[in-house]
Amino acid sequence: MKPILVRRRSIRIASPALVTAQPLYADKDFPLLVVPTVEGVDLVAWAECNRALIDEYLQKHGAILFRDFDIRTTINFEQFVRASAGELLEYADQTSPRHKVRGNVYTSTDYPARQSIFLHNESSYAAVWPMRIFFFCVSPADEGGETPIADVRNVLSRIPTHIKQRFVEKGWMLARTFGDGLGLLWQTVFQTTNHKTVEDYCRQAGIAFEWKSSDQLTTRQIRKAVVNHPQTGEPVWFNHATFFHSSTIQPEIRQMLLTQYSERQLPYQTYYGDGSDIEDSTVETLRAAYRKEMVSFSWRQDDILMLDNMLVAHGRNPFTGPRKIVVGMAQPFNYTEV
């Protein structure tokens, strides 16, 4: 009997008919909602057998919401990430406060609940970014706390041609300041206390650096604003130019910061790739393009949201209550390949 049971289970798990897939909203292409058609579907095993199908879904829709599966723990979540996309990545070249939950599973972002987080593609500024990013709802907020998403293929199409062309020609620059009492410490970002280790990393990652003192560091990194997706070949708006620009900071926080610091002293600021200022009006046009493409849904416990990180940007709405969303990343991709 044992061989028969094993054979039946193998066929059952591999069958795509064990799940249904359709857009969450009738008038939107994404996220694609995937739910089981019968009870007891092992999502981890199903993903292992249907990885090519998952990739096909992602290339078309950019985002998949897995719902109503029996994924109860971060261990199960970690297993699913590994089954569908490979080994989980360490959060390197950090820009937001997070802490490890287990292994390379992290809290999504440890910003105060009352703050919103604007749409962005994970680590677009870095030398290496994840092609896949996953969010797992351990417990939803009492109110709010959605993870809005936007297809950056469509964001690009909404950007006026003259703005788009300026960024294509110049690229964009991320300027960072460490050691002025704001933002993350360079020791946290680079996971070391050794100056030479930081310098070696920066040279390898194409980051210009300058030590103002033994504990004060400034860095500059120039990246493309529009790149072609390595699998689909489609041009995408893939950058943090809007996210880290000072005009995107919530007005009351920005006003408080600028009473004590100049814009060039802030922990983060973005410029055109030649170092010239990006106009506030231009950034507002970019924010509007993101907002017009933004899609949101309410989290349910055990939901998993899987994104193609180069096709879809994500953010976070303010919330109340004990929200807990954890994140995992996979499939490293080097910026020199775009």
C-alpha positions in Angstrom: 0.0 0.0 0.0 2.8 2.4 0.8 4.1 2.9 -2.8 0.5 3.5 -4.0 0.0 6.2 -1.4 3.2 8.0 -2.3 2.4 7.8 -6.0 -1.1 9.3 -5.5 0.3 12.1 -3.4 2.9 13.0 -6.0 0.3 13.2 -8.8 -2.0 15.2 -6.6 0.6 17.8 -5.5 1.9 18.3 -9.1 -1.6 19.0 -10.5 -2.2 22.7 -11.3 -5.9 21.9 -10.9 -5.4 21.9 -7.2 -5.5 25.7 -7.3 -7.5 28.3 -9.1 -5.9 31.6 -10.3 -7.7 34.7 -11.3 -7.1 38.5 -10.6 -8.2 39.6 -7.2 -10.2 42.5 -8.8 -12.3 42.1 -11.9 -11.0 45.4 -13.4 -7.3 44.9 -12.5 -4.6 42.5 -13.9 -3.0 42.1 -10.5 -2.5 40.8 -7.9 -3.3 37.4 -9.3 -5.2 35.5 -6.5 -4.3 31.8 -6.1 -6.4 29.7 -3.8 -6.8 26.0 -3.2 -9.7 24.1 -4.8 -9.7 21.4 -2.1 -8.7 21.2 1.5 -5.3 20.2 2.6 -3.2 21.4 -0.4 0.4 21.5 0.6 1.5 24.8 -0.9 5.2 24.2 -0.4 5.0 20.9 -2.2 2.8 22.3 -4.9 5.2 25.2 -5.5 8.1 22.8 -5.9 6.2 21.0 -8.6 4.9 24.1 -10.3 7.7 26.6 -10.2 7.6 27.2 -13.9 3.9 28.0 -13.7 4.5 30.5 -10.8 7.2 32.2 -12.9 4.8 32.4 -15.9 2.2 34.0 -13.6 4.7 36.5 -12.3 6.0 37.6 -15.6 2.5 38.4 -16.8 0.9 39.8 -13.6 3.9 40.8 -11.5 2.2 39.9 -8.2 0.6 36.8 -6.8 -1.5 36.6 -3.6 -1.6 33.1 -2.2 -4.7 32.8 0.2 -6.4 30.2 2.2 -3.5 27.8 2.4 -2.3 26.2 5.6 0.8 28.3 6.1 0.8 28.9 9.8 4.4 29.8 10.8 7.4 31.6 9.5 9.1 28.2 9.1 6.4 27.3 6.6 6.8 30.7 4.9 10.6 30.2 4.6 10.0 26.7 3.1 7.6 28.2 0.5 10.1 30.9 -0.5 12.8 28.3 -0.9 10.4 26.0 -2.9 9.2 28.7 -5.3 12.3 30.9 -5.7 15.4 29.4 -4.1 17.5 30.3 -1.1 16.6 33.4 0.9 18.9 36.4 0.7 20.5 38.4 3.5 19.3 42.0 3.7 22.4 43.8 2.6 23.1 47.5 1.9 20.3 48.4 4.3 18.2 51.6 4.1 15.3 50.8 6.5 15.3 49.4 10.0 14.5 45.7 10.2 15.3 42.8 12.4 15.7 39.1 11.8 12.8 36.8 12.7 14.7 33.7 11.8 17.4 32.9 9.2 16.9 35.4 6.4 13.3 36.2 7.2 12.9 39.7 8.5 10.3 42.1 9.8 9.0 44.1 6.8 10.0 47.5 8.2 10.2 48.8 11.7 8.9 52.3 11.0 6.2 53.7 13.4 2.7 52.5 12.7 1.4 56.0 12.1 3.8 56.6 9.1 3.1 55.6 5.6 5.9 54.1 3.4 5.8 55.3 -0.2 5.9 52.8 -3.2 9.4 51.5 -4.1 11.1 48.5 -5.7 13.3 46.7 -3.1 17.0 47.7 -3.2 16.9 49.3 -6.7 19.8 51.5 -5.5 22.0 48.5 -4.6 24.7 46.6 -6.5 22.6 43.4 -6.1 18.8 43.3 -5.7 16.3 40.5 -5.2 14.2 39.5 -8.2 11.7 38.0 -5.9 10.3 39.5 -2.7 7.7 37.8 -0.4 5.4 39.1 2.3 3.7 36.9 4.9 0.9 38.0 7.1 1.4 36.5 10.6 -1.3 38.8 11.9 -3.1 41.7 10.2 -3.6 45.1 11.7 -6.8 46.1 13.4 -7.2 48.8 10.9 -5.1 49.8 7.8 -1.6 48.4 7.3 -2.2 47.4 3.7 0.8 46.8 1.4 -0.2 48.8 -1.7 1.5 47.7 -5.0 2.0 49.3 -8.4 3.1 47.8 -11.8 6.1 49.9 -12.7 5.7 49.0 -16.4 2.5 51.1 -16.2 4.1 53.7 -14.0 6.7 54.3 -16.7 4.0 54.8 -19.3 2.4 57.6 -17.2 5.6 59.6 -16.9 5.7 62.6 -19.3 8.2 62.0 -22.1 10.5 65.0 -21.2 10.9 63.8 -17.6 11.4 60.2 -18.7 14.1 61.3 -21.2 15.9 63.4 -18.7 16.2 60.4 -16.4 17.2 58.0 -19.2 20.0 60.4 -20.2 21.2 61.3 -16.7 20.3 58.4 -14.5 19.7 59.1 -10.8 21.9 59.4 -7.7 21.4 58.3 -4.2 23.4 60.4 -1.6 23.6 59.1 1.9 25.0 60.7 5.1 26.0 58.6 8.1 26.9 59.8 11.5 25.0 63.0 11.9 22.5 61.5 14.4 19.9 60.6 11.8 19.1 57.4 10.0 20.9 54.1 10.2 24.5 53.8 11.4 27.1 52.8 8.7 28.0 50.0 11.0 24.5 48.6 10.7 24.2 49.2 6.9 27.5 47.6 6.0 27.4 45.0 8.9 31.0 45.8 10.0 33.0 48.2 12.1 36.0 48.1 9.8 36.6 51.1 7.6 38.5 49.1 5.0 35.7 46.5 4.7 33.3 49.4 3.9 35.7 50.9 1.4 36.2 47.5 -0.4 32.4 47.0 -0.6 31.8 50.5 -1.9 34.5 50.1 -4.7 33.0 46.7 -5.7 29.5 48.1 -5.7 30.2 51.3 -7.6 29.7 53.6 -4.7 31.8 56.7 -4.2 32.6 57.4 -0.5 34.2 60.0 1.7 35.0 59.8 5.4 34.3 63.2 7.1 35.7 61.8 10.3 36.2 58.3 11.8 32.5 58.0 12.4 31.0 60.3 9.6 30.6 58.9 6.1 29.0 60.1 2.9 28.3 57.9 -0.1 27.1 58.5 -3.6 25.8 55.9 -6.0 24.6 56.5 -9.6 22.1 54.0 -11.2 19.9 53.8 -14.2 16.3 55.0 -13.8 14.8 52.9 -16.6 16.0 49.4 -17.2 14.8 46.4 -19.2 13.5 43.4 -17.3 15.9 40.5 -17.8 13.2 37.9 -18.6 10.5 39.9 -20.4 12.7 42.5 -22.0 10.1 45.2 -21.0 11.3 48.7 -20.0 10.4 49.4 -16.3 10.7 52.4 -14.0 13.0 50.9 -11.5 14.6 53.3 -9.0 14.3 55.0 -5.6 14.5 58.5 -7.1 11.0 59.4 -5.8 11.2 57.4 -2.6 14.3 58.9 -1.1 13.7 62.5 -2.4 13.2 64.9 0.6 9.9 66.1 -0.9 8.4 62.6 -0.4 9.0 62.8 3.4 5.8 63.5 5.3 5.5 67.3 5.4 5.6 67.8 9.2 8.7 65.5 9.5 10.4 67.2 6.5 9.8 70.6 8.1 11.2 69.5 11.4 14.3 68.0 9.8 15.0 71.1 7.6 15.0 73.4 10.6 18.1 71.6 11.8 19.7 70.2 8.6 20.2 71.2 5.0 18.9 68.8 2.4 22.4 67.7 1.6 22.8 66.7 5.3 19.8 64.4 5.4 20.4 60.7 5.7 19.0 60.2 2.1 18.6 62.5 -0.8 18.2 61.9 -4.5 19.5 63.8 -7.5 19.9 63.4 -11.2 22.9 61.3 -12.1 25.0 64.4 -12.8 24.4 65.6 -9.2 21.9 68.3 -10.2 18.7 68.8 -8.1 15.6 66.9 -9.1 12.8 69.5 -9.0 10.1 69.1 -6.4 7.5 69.5 -9.1 9.1 66.6 -11.1 9.0 64.3 -8.0 5.3 65.2 -7.5 4.6 64.2 -11.1 6.4 60.9 -10.4 4.4 60.3 -7.2 1.2 60.9 -9.1 2.2 58.3 -11.7 2.7 55.7 -8.9 -0.6 56.6 -7.2 -2.6 56.2 -10.3 -1.3 52.6 -10.7 -1.6 51.8 -7.0 -3.7 48.7 -6.0 -4.4 47.7 -2.4 -6.1 44.9 -0.5 -6.7 44.1 3.1 -4.4 41.5 4.6 -5.8 38.2 6.0 -3.9 36.0 8.4 -1.6 33.5 6.5 -1.7 35.5 3.2 1.5 35.4 1.2 2.2 38.1 -1.4 4.9 37.2 -3.9 6.2 40.0 -6.2 8.5 40.2 -9.2 10.6 43.0 -7.6 11.5 44.5 -11.0 7.9 44.6 -12.2 6.0 45.7 -9.1 6.7 48.4 -6.4 5.3 48.1 -2.9 4.7 50.4 0.1 2.8 50.4 3.4 -0.2 52.2 4.8 -0.5 53.5 8.4 -2.2 51.1 10.8 -3.5 50.5 14.3 -3.2 47.3 16.3 -0.5 44.6 16.4 0.3 44.1 12.7 3.0 41.6 11.9 4.2 41.1 8.3 7.5 39.4 7.6 9.5 39.4 4.4 11.8 37.2 2.5 13.9 37.8 -0.6 15.4 35.5 -3.2 17.1 35.4 -6.6 19.9 37.9 -6.6 20.5 40.0 -9.7 23.5 42.3 -10.3 22.9 45.9 -11.5 25.7 45.6 -14.1 23.6 43.1 -16.0 20.9 45.7 -17.0 
